[in-house]
Amino acid sequence: MVKTIITVLHIVISLVVMISVLMQPAKVQGLSTAISGSAETFFGKNKSRTYEGKLRVLTIVSMILFVITSIILVYLSNK
């Protein structure tokens, strides 16, 4: 029963990871943004409150949960 619940949770988390990665904007914009981008990140305030910041946090949290559920599933399958 526990293995089934963890498996379903693992599938949902993997879908969240895929969607959050695909929704993030591309960062390939050329050399000019590489030079000016450092000033934007240095002087930019409230970066985590933007749409991209929230997606980044969602991706990080979901990836951590994905790894944790993967480890739990491996442990349960070897038990």
PDB file with SEQRES, HELIX, SHEET and CRYST1 records, atoms N, CA, C and O in Angstrom:
SEQRES   1 A   79  MET VAL LYS THR ILE ILE THR VAL LEU HIS ILE VAL ILE          
SEQRES   2 A   79  SER LEU VAL VAL MET ILE SER VAL LEU MET GLN PRO ALA          
SEQRES   3 A   79  LYS VAL GLN GLY LEU SER THR ALA ILE SER GLY SER ALA          
SEQRES   4 A   79  GLU THR PHE PHE GLY LYS ASN LYS SER ARG THR TYR GLU          
SEQRES   5 A   79  GLY LYS LEU ARG VAL LEU THR ILE VAL SER MET ILE LEU          
SEQRES   6 A   79  PHE VAL ILE THR SER ILE ILE LEU VAL TYR LEU SER ASN          
SEQRES   7 A   79  LYS                                                          
HELIX    1 AA1 VAL A    2  MET A   23  1                                  22    
HELIX    2 AA2 LEU A   31  PHE A   43  1                                  13    
HELIX    3 AA3 LYS A   47  ARG A   49  5                                   3    
HELIX    4 AA4 TYR A   51  ASN A   78  1                                  28    
CRYST1    1.000    1.000    1.000  90.00  90.00  90.00 P 1           1          
ATOM      1  N   MET A   1       0.825  -1.203   0.000  1.00  0.00           N  
ATOM      2  CA  MET A   1       0.000   0.000   0.000  1.00  0.00           C  
ATOM      3  C   MET A   1       0.864   1.260   0.000  1.00  0.00           C  
ATOM      4  O   MET A   1       0.584   2.205  -0.737  1.00  0.00           O  
ATOM      5  N   VAL A   2       1.907   1.275   0.821  1.00  0.00           N  
ATOM      6  CA  VAL A   2       2.795   2.443   0.885  1.00  0.00           C  
ATOM      7  C   VAL A   2       3.538   2.623  -0.433  1.00  0.00           C  
ATOM      8  O   VAL A   2       3.727   3.744  -0.905  1.00  0.00           O  
ATOM      9  N   LYS A   3       3.957   1.505  -1.019  1.00  0.00           N  
ATOM     10  CA  LYS A   3       4.688   1.588  -2.285  1.00  0.00           C  
ATOM     11  C   LYS A   3       3.805   2.168  -3.396  1.00  0.00           C  
ATOM     12  O   LYS A   3       4.292   2.919  -4.241  1.00  0.00           O  
ATOM     13  N   THR A   4       2.532   1.830  -3.401  1.00  0.00           N  
ATOM     14  CA  THR A   4       1.609   2.360  -4.393  1.00  0.00           C  
ATOM     15  C   THR A   4       1.420   3.859  -4.223  1.00  0.00           C  
ATOM     16  O   THR A   4       1.400   4.600  -5.206  1.00  0.00           O  
ATOM     17  N   ILE A   5       1.285   4.302  -3.003  1.00  0.00           N  
ATOM     18  CA  ILE A   5       1.114   5.743  -2.725  1.00  0.00           C  
ATOM     19  C   ILE A   5       2.357   6.515  -3.139  1.00  0.00           C  
ATOM     20  O   ILE A   5       2.256   7.578  -3.752  1.00  0.00           O  
ATOM     21  N   ILE A   6       3.542   5.978  -2.803  1.00  0.00           N  
ATOM     22  CA  ILE A   6       4.796   6.648  -3.172  1.00  0.00           C  
ATOM     23  C   ILE A   6       4.968   6.661  -4.688  1.00  0.00           C  
ATOM     24  O   ILE A   6       5.478   7.634  -5.243  1.00  0.00           O  
ATOM     25  N   THR A   7       4.548   5.592  -5.362  1.00  0.00           N  
ATOM     26  CA  THR A   7       4.658   5.540  -6.823  1.00  0.00           C  
ATOM     27  C   THR A   7       3.765   6.585  -7.482  1.00  0.00           C  
ATOM     28  O   THR A   7       4.190   7.267  -8.415  1.00  0.00           O  
ATOM     29  N   VAL A   8       2.540   6.714  -7.007  1.00  0.00           N  
ATOM     30  CA  VAL A   8       1.633   7.729  -7.559  1.00  0.00           C  
ATOM     31  C   VAL A   8       2.187   9.127  -7.291  1.00  0.00           C  
ATOM     32  O   VAL A   8       2.155   9.987  -8.172  1.00  0.00           O  
ATOM     33  N   LEU A   9       2.686   9.354  -6.097  1.00  0.00           N  
ATOM     34  CA  LEU A   9       3.291  10.648  -5.755  1.00  0.00           C  
ATOM     35  C   LEU A   9       4.499  10.924  -6.637  1.00  0.00           C  
ATOM     36  O   LEU A   9       4.710  12.056  -7.072  1.00  0.00           O  
ATOM     37  N   HIS A  10       5.284   9.900  -6.900  1.00  0.00           N  
ATOM     38  CA  HIS A  10       6.466  10.036  -7.756  1.00  0.00           C  
ATOM     39  C   HIS A  10       6.070  10.434  -9.179  1.00  0.00           C  
ATOM     40  O   HIS A  10       6.731  11.270  -9.796  1.00  0.00           O  
ATOM     41  N   ILE A  11       5.011   9.847  -9.693  1.00  0.00           N  
ATOM     42  CA  ILE A  11       4.540  10.178 -11.040  1.00  0.00           C  
ATOM     43  C   ILE A  11       4.030  11.612 -11.099  1.00  0.00           C  
ATOM     44  O   ILE A  11       4.309  12.330 -12.059  1.00  0.00           O  
ATOM     45  N   VAL A  12       3.289  12.033 -10.083  1.00  0.00           N  
ATOM     46  CA  VAL A  12       2.778  13.415 -10.052  1.00  0.00           C  
ATOM     47  C   VAL A  12       3.935  14.405  -9.972  1.00  0.00           C  
ATOM     48  O   VAL A  12       3.932  15.426 -10.660  1.00  0.00           O  
ATOM     49  N   ILE A  13       4.914  14.106  -9.141  1.00  0.00           N  
ATOM     50  CA  ILE A  13       6.074  14.995  -9.007  1.00  0.00           C  
ATOM     51  C   ILE A  13       6.859  15.057 -10.309  1.00  0.00           C  
ATOM     52  O   ILE A  13       7.340  16.125 -10.688  1.00  0.00           O  
ATOM     53  N   SER A  14       6.995  13.928 -11.000  1.00  0.00           N  
ATOM     54  CA  SER A  14       7.717  13.946 -12.272  1.00  0.00           C  
ATOM     55  C   SER A  14       6.985  14.790 -13.317  1.00  0.00           C  
ATOM     56  O   SER A  14       7.625  15.458 -14.130  1.00  0.00           O  
ATOM     57  N   LEU A  15       5.659  14.765 -13.302  1.00  0.00           N  
ATOM     58  CA  LEU A  15       4.900  15.626 -14.218  1.00  0.00           C  
ATOM     59  C   LEU A  15       5.087  17.099 -13.879  1.00  0.00           C  
ATOM     60  O   LEU A  15       5.187  17.938 -14.775  1.00  0.00           O  
ATOM     61  N   VAL A  16       5.136  17.415 -12.586  1.00  0.00           N  
ATOM     62  CA  VAL A  16       5.370  18.802 -12.167  1.00  0.00           C  
ATOM     63  C   VAL A  16       6.755  19.267 -12.605  1.00  0.00           C  
ATOM     64  O   VAL A  16       6.924  20.408 -13.036  1.00  0.00           O  
ATOM     65  N   VAL A  17       7.747  18.382 -12.495  1.00  0.00           N  
ATOM     66  CA  VAL A  17       9.110  18.729 -12.941  1.00  0.00           C  
ATOM     67  C   VAL A  17       9.115  19.018 -14.439  1.00  0.00           C  
ATOM     68  O   VAL A  17       9.677  20.021 -14.878  1.00  0.00           O  
ATOM     69  N   MET A  18       8.498  18.151 -15.213  1.00  0.00           N  
ATOM     70  CA  MET A  18       8.488  18.348 -16.671  1.00  0.00           C  
ATOM     71  C   MET A  18       7.780  19.641 -17.063  1.00  0.00           C  
ATOM     72  O   MET A  18       8.265  20.384 -17.916  1.00  0.00           O  
ATOM     73  N   ILE A  19       6.648  19.904 -16.448  1.00  0.00           N  
ATOM     74  CA  ILE A  19       5.890  21.105 -16.796  1.00  0.00           C  
ATOM     75  C   ILE A  19       6.642  22.365 -16.375  1.00  0.00           C  
ATOM     76  O   ILE A  19       6.685  23.342 -17.123  1.00  0.00           O  
ATOM     77  N   SER A  20       7.231  22.345 -15.187  1.00  0.00           N  
ATOM     78  CA  SER A  20       7.937  23.545 -14.719  1.00  0.00           C  
ATOM     79  C   SER A  20       9.193  23.818 -15.540  1.00  0.00           C  
ATOM     80  O   SER A  20       9.553  24.976 -15.752  1.00  0.00           O  
ATOM     81  N   VAL A  21       9.862  22.769 -16.001  1.00  0.00           N  
ATOM     82  CA  VAL A  21      11.041  22.973 -16.847  1.00  0.00           C  
ATOM     83  C   VAL A  21      10.635  23.494 -18.217  1.00  0.00           C  
ATOM     84  O   VAL A  21      11.294  24.379 -18.765  1.00  0.00           O  
ATOM     85  N   LEU A  22       9.565  22.959 -18.771  1.00  0.00           N  
ATOM     86  CA  LEU A  22       9.135  23.398 -20.102  1.00  0.00           C  
ATOM     87  C   LEU A  22       8.552  24.810 -20.099  1.00  0.00           C  
ATOM     88  O   LEU A  22       8.576  25.484 -21.129  1.00  0.00           O  
ATOM     89  N   MET A  23       8.037  25.265 -18.972  1.00  0.00           N  
ATOM     90  CA  MET A  23       7.452  26.602 -18.905  1.00  0.00           C  
ATOM     91  C   MET A  23       8.491  27.704 -18.696  1.00  0.00           C  
ATOM     92  O   MET A  23       8.180  28.884 -18.861  1.00  0.00           O  
ATOM     93  N   GLN A  24       9.710  27.335 -18.339  1.00  0.00           N  
ATOM     94  CA  GLN A  24      10.728  28.346 -18.107  1.00  0.00           C  
ATOM     95  C   GLN A  24      11.187  28.947 -19.428  1.00  0.00           C  
ATOM     96  O   GLN A  24      11.309  28.244 -20.431  1.00  0.00           O  
ATOM     97  N   PRO A  25      11.441  30.253 -19.423  1.00  0.00           N  
ATOM     98  CA  PRO A  25      11.872  30.900 -20.669  1.00  0.00           C  
ATOM     99  C   PRO A  25      13.307  30.525 -21.014  1.00  0.00           C  
ATOM    100  O   PRO A  25      14.112  30.206 -20.139  1.00  0.00           O  
ATOM    101  N   ALA A  26      13.610  30.570 -22.315  1.00  0.00           N  
ATOM    102  CA  ALA A  26      14.963  30.258 -22.777  1.00  0.00           C  
ATOM    103  C   ALA A  26      15.911  31.367 -22.354  1.00  0.00           C  
ATOM    104  O   ALA A  26      15.540  32.541 -22.343  1.00  0.00           O  
ATOM    105  N   LYS A  27      17.137  30.992 -22.006  1.00  0.00           N  
ATOM    106  CA  LYS A  27      18.115  31.974 -21.554  1.00  0.00           C  
ATOM    107  C   LYS A  27      19.200  32.207 -22.598  1.00  0.00           C  
ATOM    108  O   LYS A  27      20.208  32.846 -22.296  1.00  0.00           O  
ATOM    109  N   VAL A  28      19.020  31.709 -23.808  1.00  0.00           N  
ATOM    110  CA  VAL A  28      20.003  31.887 -24.866  1.00  0.00           C  
ATOM    111  C   VAL A  28      19.615  33.127 -25.664  1.00  0.00           C  
ATOM    112  O   VAL A  28      18.719  33.076 -26.507  1.00  0.00           O  
ATOM    113  N   GLN A  29      20.289  34.232 -25.395  1.00  0.00           N  
ATOM    114  CA  GLN A  29      19.953  35.478 -26.078  1.00  0.00           C  
ATOM    115  C   GLN A  29      21.178  36.180 -26.639  1.00  0.00           C  
ATOM    116  O   GLN A  29      21.071  37.315 -27.104  1.00  0.00           O  
ATOM    117  N   GLY A  30      22.315  35.548 -26.611  1.00  0.00           N  
ATOM    118  CA  GLY A  30      23.495  36.140 -27.214  1.00  0.00           C  
ATOM    119  C   GLY A  30      24.476  36.673 -26.201  1.00  0.00           C  
ATOM    120  O   GLY A  30      24.257  36.604 -24.992  1.00  0.00           O  
ATOM    121  N   LEU A  31      25.570  37.209 -26.723  1.00  0.00           N  
ATOM    122  CA  LEU A  31      26.661  37.687 -25.881  1.00  0.00           C  
ATOM    123  C   LEU A  31      26.320  38.997 -25.186  1.00  0.00           C  
ATOM    124  O   LEU A  31      26.813  39.250 -24.086  1.00  0.00           O  
ATOM    125  N   SER A  32      25.506  39.822 -25.785  1.00  0.00           N  
ATOM    126  CA  SER A  32      25.191  41.120 -25.182  1.00  0.00           C  
ATOM    127  C   SER A  32      24.433  40.960 -23.869  1.00  0.00           C  
ATOM    128  O   SER A  32      24.627  41.751 -22.946  1.00  0.00           O  
ATOM    129  N   THR A  33      23.590  39.971 -23.775  1.00  0.00           N  
ATOM    130  CA  THR A  33      22.859  39.757 -22.521  1.00  0.00           C  
ATOM    131  C   THR A  33      23.744  39.115 -21.472  1.00  0.00           C  
ATOM    132  O   THR A  33      23.472  39.236 -20.277  1.00  0.00           O  
ATOM    133  N   ALA A  34      24.804  38.429 -21.899  1.00  0.00           N  
ATOM    134  CA  ALA A  34      25.726  37.848 -20.921  1.00  0.00           C  
ATOM    135  C   ALA A  34      26.484  38.954 -20.194  1.00  0.00           C  
ATOM    136  O   ALA A  34      26.797  38.829 -19.010  1.00  0.00           O  
ATOM    137  N   ILE A  35      26.769  40.018 -20.902  1.00  0.00           N  
ATOM    138  CA  ILE A  35      27.490  41.132 -20.287  1.00  0.00           C  
ATOM    139  C   ILE A  35      26.531  41.982 -19.456  1.00  0.00           C  
ATOM    140  O   ILE A  35      26.850  42.332 -18.320  1.00  0.00           O  
ATOM    141  N   SER A  36      25.380  42.316 -19.995  1.00  0.00           N  
ATOM    142  CA  SER A  36      24.430  43.159 -19.266  1.00  0.00           C  
ATOM    143  C   SER A  36      23.616  42.362 -18.249  1.00  0.00           C  
ATOM    144  O   SER A  36      23.032  42.947 -17.336  1.00  0.00           O  
ATOM    145  N   GLY A  37      23.567  41.060 -18.389  1.00  0.00           N  
ATOM    146  CA  GLY A  37      22.800  40.230 -17.465  1.00  0.00           C  
ATOM    147  C   GLY A  37      23.357  40.217 -16.068  1.00  0.00           C  
ATOM    148  O   GLY A  37      22.606  40.077 -15.103  1.00  0.00           O  
ATOM    149  N   SER A  38      24.679  40.360 -15.935  1.00  0.00           N  
ATOM    150  CA  SER A  38      25.277  40.371 -14.602  1.00  0.00           C  
ATOM    151  C   SER A  38      24.876  41.615 -13.830  1.00  0.00           C  
ATOM    152  O   SER A  38      24.687  41.557 -12.615  1.00  0.00           O  
ATOM    153  N   ALA A  39      24.745  42.732 -14.516  1.00  0.00           N  
ATOM    154  CA  ALA A  39      24.304  43.948 -13.841  1.00  0.00           C  
ATOM    155  C   ALA A  39      22.846  43.824 -13.410  1.00  0.00           C  
ATOM    156  O   ALA A  39      22.453  44.327 -12.357  1.00  0.00           O  
ATOM    157  N   GLU A  40      22.062  43.157 -14.225  1.00  0.00           N  
ATOM    158  CA  GLU A  40      20.652  42.990 -13.882  1.00  0.00           C  
ATOM    159  C   GLU A  40      20.492  42.109 -12.649  1.00  0.00           C  
ATOM    160  O   GLU A  40      19.663  42.402 -11.788  1.00  0.00           O  
ATOM    161  N   THR A  41      21.268  41.039 -12.550  1.00  0.00           N  
ATOM    162  CA  THR A  41      21.142  40.165 -11.388  1.00  0.00           C  
ATOM    163  C   THR A  41      21.757  40.805 -10.156  1.00  0.00           C  
ATOM    164  O   THR A  41      21.316  40.539  -9.038  1.00  0.00           O  
ATOM    165  N   PHE A  42      22.771  41.646 -10.342  1.00  0.00           N  
ATOM    166  CA  PHE A  42      23.395  42.290  -9.198  1.00  0.00           C  
ATOM    167  C   PHE A  42      22.503  43.384  -8.627  1.00  0.00           C  
ATOM    168  O   PHE A  42      22.363  43.509  -7.410  1.00  0.00           O  
ATOM    169  N   PHE A  43      21.903  44.172  -9.508  1.00  0.00           N  
ATOM    170  CA  PHE A  43      21.079  45.289  -9.057  1.00  0.00           C  
ATOM    171  C   PHE A  43      19.598  44.949  -8.980  1.00  0.00           C  
ATOM    172  O   PHE A  43      18.816  45.734  -8.443  1.00  0.00           O  
ATOM    173  N   GLY A  44      19.195  43.790  -9.509  1.00  0.00           N  
ATOM    174  CA  GLY A  44      17.784  43.418  -9.507  1.00  0.00           C  
ATOM    175  C   GLY A  44      17.301  43.073  -8.105  1.00  0.00           C  
ATOM    176  O   GLY A  44      17.940  42.302  -7.390  1.00  0.00           O  
ATOM    177  N   LYS A  45      16.174  43.647  -7.723  1.00  0.00           N  
ATOM    178  CA  LYS A  45      15.597  43.367  -6.414  1.00  0.00           C  
ATOM    179  C   LYS A  45      14.339  42.544  -6.592  1.00  0.00           C  
ATOM    180  O   LYS A  45      13.686  42.603  -7.633  1.00  0.00           O  
ATOM    181  N   ASN A  46      14.005  41.777  -5.571  1.00  0.00           N  
ATOM    182  CA  ASN A  46      12.793  40.947  -5.559  1.00  0.00           C  
ATOM    183  C   ASN A  46      12.752  40.004  -6.754  1.00  0.00           C  
ATOM    184  O   ASN A  46      11.704  39.821  -7.375  1.00  0.00           O  
ATOM    185  N   LYS A  47      13.890  39.413  -7.070  1.00  0.00           N  
ATOM    186  CA  LYS A  47      13.969  38.506  -8.209  1.00  0.00           C  
ATOM    187  C   LYS A  47      13.118  37.255  -7.984  1.00  0.00           C  
ATOM    188  O   LYS A  47      12.610  36.672  -8.942  1.00  0.00           O  
ATOM    189  N   SER A  48      12.959  36.840  -6.722  1.00  0.00           N  
ATOM    190  CA  SER A  48      12.199  35.628  -6.450  1.00  0.00           C  
ATOM    191  C   SER A  48      10.690  35.850  -6.549  1.00  0.00           C  
ATOM    192  O   SER A  48       9.927  34.884  -6.546  1.00  0.00           O  
ATOM    193  N   ARG A  49      10.258  37.077  -6.635  1.00  0.00           N  
ATOM    194  CA  ARG A  49       8.821  37.363  -6.732  1.00  0.00           C  
ATOM    195  C   ARG A  49       8.323  37.386  -8.162  1.00  0.00           C  
ATOM    196  O   ARG A  49       7.118  37.482  -8.396  1.00  0.00           O  
ATOM    197  N   THR A  50       9.216  37.303  -9.107  1.00  0.00           N  
ATOM    198  CA  THR A  50       8.808  37.298 -10.502  1.00  0.00           C  
ATOM    199  C   THR A  50       8.318  35.915 -10.900  1.00  0.00           C  
ATOM    200  O   THR A  50       8.485  34.947 -10.158  1.00  0.00           O  
ATOM    201  N   TYR A  51       7.719  35.834 -12.067  1.00  0.00           N  
ATOM    202  CA  TYR A  51       7.209  34.571 -12.601  1.00  0.00           C  
ATOM    203  C   TYR A  51       8.345  33.563 -12.781  1.00  0.00           C  
ATOM    204  O   TYR A  51       8.199  32.390 -12.435  1.00  0.00           O  
ATOM    205  N   GLU A  52       9.475  34.022 -13.322  1.00  0.00           N  
ATOM    206  CA  GLU A  52      10.613  33.135 -13.533  1.00  0.00           C  
ATOM    207  C   GLU A  52      11.192  32.653 -12.211  1.00  0.00           C  
ATOM    208  O   GLU A  52      11.621  31.505 -12.101  1.00  0.00           O  
ATOM    209  N   GLY A  53      11.207  33.527 -11.207  1.00  0.00           N  
ATOM    210  CA  GLY A  53      11.713  33.153  -9.898  1.00  0.00           C  
ATOM    211  C   GLY A  53      10.856  32.088  -9.235  1.00  0.00           C  
ATOM    212  O   GLY A  53      11.372  31.160  -8.613  1.00  0.00           O  
ATOM    213  N   LYS A  54       9.548  32.229  -9.372  1.00  0.00           N  
ATOM    214  CA  LYS A  54       8.639  31.233  -8.792  1.00  0.00           C  
ATOM    215  C   LYS A  54       8.767  29.888  -9.514  1.00  0.00           C  
ATOM    216  O   LYS A  54       8.713  28.834  -8.880  1.00  0.00           O  
ATOM    217  N   LEU A  55       8.935  29.927 -10.831  1.00  0.00           N  
ATOM    218  CA  LEU A  55       9.134  28.687 -11.575  1.00  0.00           C  
ATOM    219  C   LEU A  55      10.444  28.013 -11.184  1.00  0.00           C  
ATOM    220  O   LEU A  55      10.523  26.788 -11.094  1.00  0.00           O  
ATOM    221  N   ARG A  56      11.462  28.823 -10.955  1.00  0.00           N  
ATOM    222  CA  ARG A  56      12.764  28.274 -10.550  1.00  0.00           C  
ATOM    223  C   ARG A  56      12.655  27.583  -9.199  1.00  0.00           C  
ATOM    224  O   ARG A  56      13.184  26.487  -9.019  1.00  0.00           O  
ATOM    225  N   VAL A  57      11.974  28.214  -8.248  1.00  0.00           N  
ATOM    226  CA  VAL A  57      11.792  27.611  -6.923  1.00  0.00           C  
ATOM    227  C   VAL A  57      10.953  26.339  -7.024  1.00  0.00           C  
ATOM    228  O   VAL A  57      11.263  25.338  -6.379  1.00  0.00           O  
ATOM    229  N   LEU A  58       9.888  26.376  -7.834  1.00  0.00           N  
ATOM    230  CA  LEU A  58       9.057  25.191  -8.028  1.00  0.00           C  
ATOM    231  C   LEU A  58       9.858  24.040  -8.625  1.00  0.00           C  
ATOM    232  O   LEU A  58       9.686  22.888  -8.227  1.00  0.00           O  
ATOM    233  N   THR A  59      10.731  24.348  -9.576  1.00  0.00           N  
ATOM    234  CA  THR A  59      11.556  23.318 -10.193  1.00  0.00           C  
ATOM    235  C   THR A  59      12.533  22.716  -9.188  1.00  0.00           C  
ATOM    236  O   THR A  59      12.716  21.500  -9.152  1.00  0.00           O  
ATOM    237  N   ILE A  60      13.152  23.553  -8.382  1.00  0.00           N  
ATOM    238  CA  ILE A  60      14.119  23.067  -7.392  1.00  0.00           C  
ATOM    239  C   ILE A  60      13.429  22.179  -6.360  1.00  0.00           C  
ATOM    240  O   ILE A  60      13.916  21.093  -6.044  1.00  0.00           O  
ATOM    241  N   VAL A  61      12.304  22.639  -5.840  1.00  0.00           N  
ATOM    242  CA  VAL A  61      11.584  21.865  -4.816  1.00  0.00           C  
ATOM    243  C   VAL A  61      11.084  20.548  -5.392  1.00  0.00           C  
ATOM    244  O   VAL A  61      11.195  19.505  -4.747  1.00  0.00           O  
ATOM    245  N   SER A  62      10.539  20.590  -6.594  1.00  0.00           N  
ATOM    246  CA  SER A  62      10.027  19.357  -7.189  1.00  0.00           C  
ATOM    247  C   SER A  62      11.152  18.381  -7.533  1.00  0.00           C  
ATOM    248  O   SER A  62      10.957  17.169  -7.447  1.00  0.00           O  
ATOM    249  N   MET A  63      12.318  18.883  -7.918  1.00  0.00           N  
ATOM    250  CA  MET A  63      13.445  17.991  -8.185  1.00  0.00           C  
ATOM    251  C   MET A  63      13.946  17.337  -6.901  1.00  0.00           C  
ATOM    252  O   MET A  63      14.308  16.161  -6.910  1.00  0.00           O  
ATOM    253  N   ILE A  64      13.971  18.076  -5.808  1.00  0.00           N  
ATOM    254  CA  ILE A  64      14.372  17.492  -4.523  1.00  0.00           C  
ATOM    255  C   ILE A  64      13.382  16.409  -4.108  1.00  0.00           C  
ATOM    256  O   ILE A  64      13.783  15.335  -3.661  1.00  0.00           O  
ATOM    257  N   LEU A  65      12.093  16.690  -4.255  1.00  0.00           N  
ATOM    258  CA  LEU A  65      11.075  15.688  -3.931  1.00  0.00           C  
ATOM    259  C   LEU A  65      11.165  14.475  -4.853  1.00  0.00           C  
ATOM    260  O   LEU A  65      10.920  13.349  -4.422  1.00  0.00           O  
ATOM    261  N   PHE A  66      11.512  14.699  -6.113  1.00  0.00           N  
ATOM    262  CA  PHE A  66      11.670  13.606  -7.063  1.00  0.00           C  
ATOM    263  C   PHE A  66      12.804  12.675  -6.644  1.00  0.00           C  
ATOM    264  O   PHE A  66      12.662  11.453  -6.697  1.00  0.00           O  
ATOM    265  N   VAL A  67      13.915  13.249  -6.233  1.00  0.00           N  
ATOM    266  CA  VAL A  67      15.057  12.442  -5.791  1.00  0.00           C  
ATOM    267  C   VAL A  67      14.704  11.672  -4.520  1.00  0.00           C  
ATOM    268  O   VAL A  67      15.058  10.502  -4.380  1.00  0.00           O  
ATOM    269  N   ILE A  68      14.010  12.329  -3.599  1.00  0.00           N  
ATOM    270  CA  ILE A  68      13.634  11.667  -2.346  1.00  0.00           C  
ATOM    271  C   ILE A  68      12.692  10.500  -2.615  1.00  0.00           C  
ATOM    272  O   ILE A  68      12.879   9.414  -2.068  1.00  0.00           O  
ATOM    273  N   THR A  69      11.681  10.716  -3.454  1.00  0.00           N  
ATOM    274  CA  THR A  69      10.767   9.617  -3.758  1.00  0.00           C  
ATOM    275  C   THR A  69      11.463   8.503  -4.539  1.00  0.00           C  
ATOM    276  O   THR A  69      11.109   7.334  -4.390  1.00  0.00           O  
ATOM    277  N   SER A  70      12.444   8.850  -5.365  1.00  0.00           N  
ATOM    278  CA  SER A  70      13.206   7.822  -6.073  1.00  0.00           C  
ATOM    279  C   SER A  70      13.982   6.948  -5.092  1.00  0.00           C  
ATOM    280  O   SER A  70      13.993   5.723  -5.215  1.00  0.00           O  
ATOM    281  N   ILE A  71      14.628   7.583  -4.121  1.00  0.00           N  
ATOM    282  CA  ILE A  71      15.387   6.833  -3.116  1.00  0.00           C  
ATOM    283  C   ILE A  71      14.454   5.943  -2.297  1.00  0.00           C  
ATOM    284  O   ILE A  71      14.791   4.796  -2.004  1.00  0.00           O  
ATOM    285  N   ILE A  72      13.295   6.462  -1.929  1.00  0.00           N  
ATOM    286  CA  ILE A  72      12.334   5.665  -1.151  1.00  0.00           C  
ATOM    287  C   ILE A  72      11.840   4.474  -1.957  1.00  0.00           C  
ATOM    288  O   ILE A  72      11.711   3.373  -1.421  1.00  0.00           O  
ATOM    289  N   LEU A  73      11.562   4.685  -3.246  1.00  0.00           N  
ATOM    290  CA  LEU A  73      11.098   3.568  -4.087  1.00  0.00           C  
ATOM    291  C   LEU A  73      12.177   2.498  -4.268  1.00  0.00           C  
ATOM    292  O   LEU A  73      11.865   1.307  -4.300  1.00  0.00           O  
ATOM    293  N   VAL A  74      13.428   2.906  -4.385  1.00  0.00           N  
ATOM    294  CA  VAL A  74      14.508   1.924  -4.484  1.00  0.00           C  
ATOM    295  C   VAL A  74      14.630   1.143  -3.190  1.00  0.00           C  
ATOM    296  O   VAL A  74      14.818  -0.073  -3.204  1.00  0.00           O  
ATOM    297  N   TYR A  75      14.524   1.844  -2.072  1.00  0.00           N  
ATOM    298  CA  TYR A  75      14.587   1.173  -0.774  1.00  0.00           C  
ATOM    299  C   TYR A  75      13.426   0.188  -0.598  1.00  0.00           C  
ATOM    300  O   TYR A  75      13.629  -0.925  -0.112  1.00  0.00           O  
ATOM    301  N   LEU A  76      12.231   0.583  -0.984  1.00  0.00           N  
ATOM    302  CA  LEU A  76      11.067  -0.302  -0.855  1.00  0.00           C  
ATOM    303  C   LEU A  76      11.116  -1.489  -1.807  1.00  0.00           C  
ATOM    304  O   LEU A  76      10.606  -2.562  -1.484  1.00  0.00           O  
ATOM    305  N   SER A  77      11.719  -1.313  -2.967  1.00  0.00           N  
ATOM    306  CA  SER A  77      11.796  -2.426  -3.921  1.00  0.00           C  
ATOM    307  C   SER A  77      12.841  -3.452  -3.500  1.00  0.00           C  
ATOM    308  O   SER A  77      12.722  -4.627  -3.847  1.00  0.00           O  
ATOM    309  N   ASN A  78      13.856  -3.032  -2.762  1.00  0.00           N  
ATOM    310  CA  ASN A  78      14.876  -3.962  -2.286  1.00  0.00           C  
ATOM    311  C   ASN A  78      14.491  -4.634  -0.981  1.00  0.00           C  
ATOM    312  O   ASN A  78      15.158  -5.572  -0.545  1.00  0.00           O  
ATOM    313  N   LYS A  79      13.452  -4.177  -0.373  1.00  0.00           N  
ATOM    314  CA  LYS A  79      13.030  -4.703   0.921  1.00  0.00           C  
ATOM    315  C   LYS A  79      12.323  -6.012   0.811  1.00  0.00           C  
ATOM    316  O   LYS A  79      11.909  -6.577   1.823  1.00  0.00           O  
TER     317      LYS A  79                                                      
END                                                                             
